Amino acid sequence: MRLLIAEDDARLRELLERGLGQAGYVLDAVGRGDDALDMLRYGDYAAAIIDWRMPGLDGAAVITEARRRGVRTPCLMLTARDDPVDRIAGLDAGSDDYMVKPFDFDELLARIRALLRRRPHAADPLRFGALLIDPERREASIGEARLALTPTEFALLEALIRRAPDAVARRQLVASGWPDAVDDVRANLVEVHIARLRAKLAPGSFAIESQRRGHYRLVPR
């Protein structure tokens, strides 16, 4: 399962990545609240661990805005704030759980397992014109025609359709298509997979535009 970690303390973020990775989770990690909001909006996460105090947006603002935009990902707020008023504020912002630093890692794992039991059992299909993808079944179609996509192509298409008609940054595509090896993926590898995906979408009159600064956009033709 794939989790999002949003924590501005680089040392703690690395510890969480290492520990959760050893527990069998696939991870994306960011250090800014605005980046966390982007990842929540356009990524498919089983759960998220969100630090309260971050640059860009604080954790409460991230979760509040994510909920306003319809994001249902279960979120655990991680913070040094321990006053009852802070706990209430975090939960009222839309957090599903709350842990105070310092924390016991085994308890964190148990709370994540509890969050995963509460998450919706099926992800809603995503539609952009005649293009339809089913994240639960990992299937895509244009009208009645089923698209034969590799797992990486499906992940890239899902990231594109979640933001369509807006553009998606290459780093977000990398996080979607190669979650286990984000730092090792080069721009030309992304372009190769995008080219293959373009060829499969073309008969159904959809295209992927390359834009400035390494962005891509799904558009009808």
C-alpha positions in Angstrom: 0.0 0.0 0.0 1.1 3.5 -0.8 1.4 6.2 2.0 2.2 9.9 1.9 4.5 11.4 4.5 4.5 15.2 4.9 7.1 16.2 7.5 9.5 19.2 7.3 12.1 17.7 9.7 14.4 15.9 7.3 15.8 13.5 10.0 12.3 12.4 11.2 11.1 12.2 7.6 14.0 9.8 6.8 13.3 7.7 9.9 9.6 7.4 8.9 10.5 6.5 5.4 12.9 3.8 6.6 10.6 2.3 9.2 7.5 2.3 7.1 9.4 1.0 4.1 10.6 -1.9 6.3 7.0 -2.5 7.3 6.1 -3.1 3.6 4.6 0.3 2.6 5.4 2.2 -0.6 6.1 5.8 0.3 6.1 9.3 -1.1 7.6 12.0 1.2 7.5 15.8 1.0 8.7 18.5 3.4 6.3 21.3 2.5 2.5 21.7 3.1 1.7 23.0 -0.4 3.5 20.0 -1.9 1.6 17.7 0.4 -1.7 19.2 -0.8 -0.7 18.6 -4.5 0.2 15.0 -3.7 -3.1 14.3 -1.9 -5.1 15.9 -4.7 -3.5 13.9 -7.5 -2.1 10.8 -5.9 -3.8 7.6 -4.9 -2.8 7.0 -1.2 -4.1 4.5 1.2 -3.3 7.0 4.1 -1.3 10.1 4.9 0.9 11.1 7.8 0.8 14.9 8.0 3.0 17.1 10.3 1.2 20.1 11.7 4.0 22.7 11.4 5.4 22.9 7.8 6.4 25.7 5.4 4.0 26.5 2.6 0.9 25.4 4.4 0.5 24.0 7.9 -0.9 20.5 8.3 -4.3 21.6 9.4 -4.7 23.8 6.4 -3.5 21.0 4.1 -6.1 18.6 5.4 -8.9 21.2 5.5 -8.3 22.2 1.9 -7.9 18.5 0.8 -11.3 17.7 2.4 -12.8 20.7 0.7 -11.7 19.4 -2.6 -13.2 16.0 -2.0 -10.0 14.1 -1.0 -11.1 11.1 1.3 -7.6 9.8 2.1 -7.4 8.9 5.8 -5.0 11.3 7.5 -3.0 11.1 10.7 -1.9 14.4 12.2 1.6 14.2 13.7 2.6 17.1 16.0 4.3 18.3 19.1 1.1 20.1 20.2 -0.5 18.3 23.1 -3.1 20.7 24.4 -6.8 19.5 24.2 -7.6 22.6 22.1 -5.0 21.7 19.6 -6.2 18.1 19.3 -9.8 19.4 18.8 -8.5 21.8 16.1 -6.6 19.0 14.3 -9.6 16.7 14.3 -12.0 19.5 13.3 -9.7 20.3 10.3 -10.5 16.8 9.0 -7.8 14.6 10.5 -8.8 11.1 11.2 -6.3 10.6 14.0 -3.7 12.5 16.1 -0.3 11.6 17.5 1.9 13.7 19.7 5.7 13.7 19.2 7.8 12.0 20.5 5.8 8.8 19.6 6.3 5.1 19.8 6.8 3.7 16.3 4.9 0.4 17.0 1.9 2.5 18.1 2.2 4.6 14.9 2.1 1.3 12.8 -1.0 0.2 14.8 -2.7 3.5 14.1 -1.9 3.3 10.4 -3.4 -0.2 10.3 -6.5 1.2 12.0 -6.8 4.0 9.4 -6.5 1.5 6.6 -9.4 -0.5 8.0 -11.6 2.7 7.8 -10.7 3.7 4.3 -13.3 3.2 1.4 -13.1 -0.3 -0.1 -13.3 1.0 -3.7 -12.0 4.0 -5.4 -14.4 5.9 -7.6 -13.9 5.6 -11.4 -12.4 8.7 -13.0 -13.8 10.2 -16.3 -12.5 12.7 -18.7 -14.8 12.9 -21.7 -15.0 9.5 -23.3 -11.9 8.3 -21.3 -12.7 6.3 -18.2 -10.3 4.7 -15.7 -11.2 2.4 -12.8 -8.4 2.7 -10.1 -9.8 -0.3 -8.2 -9.7 -2.7 -11.2 -6.7 -0.9 -12.8 -8.7 -0.8 -16.1 -8.9 2.0 -18.7 -11.2 2.5 -21.7 -12.2 5.1 -24.3 -15.9 4.5 -25.1 -16.3 0.8 -25.6 -12.6 0.2 -26.4 -10.4 -1.2 -23.6 -6.9 0.2 -23.4 -4.1 -2.4 -23.0 -1.8 -0.5 -20.5 1.2 -1.6 -18.5 1.0 -0.9 -14.8 3.4 2.1 -15.2 1.3 3.5 -18.1 -1.9 3.1 -16.1 -0.3 5.0 -13.1 0.8 7.8 -15.4 -2.6 8.0 -17.1 -4.3 8.1 -13.7 -2.1 10.9 -12.5 -2.9 12.9 -15.7 -6.7 12.3 -15.6 -6.9 13.3 -11.9 -5.7 16.7 -12.8 -7.1 17.1 -16.4 -7.4 19.5 -18.0 -4.6 21.1 -15.9 -1.0 20.1 -16.4 1.0 17.6 -14.2 4.6 18.2 -13.2 7.1 15.5 -14.2 8.0 14.9 -10.5 4.4 14.0 -9.8 4.4 11.6 -12.7 7.6 10.0 -11.4 6.1 9.6 -7.9 3.1 7.9 -9.5 4.9 5.7 -12.0 8.0 4.8 -10.0 7.2 5.1 -6.3 10.0 2.8 -5.3 12.7 4.5 -7.2 11.9 8.2 -7.5 15.5 9.5 -7.3 16.7 7.1 -10.0 14.2 8.0 -12.7 15.5 10.2 -15.5 13.5 12.6 -17.6 14.1 10.6 -20.8 12.6 7.5 -19.2 9.4 9.4 -18.3 9.3 10.7 -21.9 9.6 7.1 -23.3 6.6 6.0 -21.3 4.6 9.1 -22.2 5.3 8.4 -25.9 4.0 4.9 -25.5 0.9 6.1 -23.7 0.4 8.8 -26.4 0.3 6.1 -29.1 -2.3 4.1 -27.2 -4.5 7.1 -26.6 -4.3 8.5 -30.2 -6.9 6.1 -31.8 -9.4 7.4 -29.2 -8.7 11.0 -30.0 -6.8 11.9 -26.9 -3.3 13.4 -26.7 -0.7 14.3 -24.0 0.8 17.7 -24.5 4.4 18.4 -23.4 4.6 21.8 -21.8 7.3 24.1 -20.4 9.2 23.2 -17.3 8.6 19.5 -17.6 4.8 19.5 -17.4 2.3 17.3 -19.3 -1.4 17.7 -20.0 -4.1 15.3 -21.1 -6.3 16.8 -23.8 -9.0 15.7 -26.3 -8.0 16.1 -30.0 
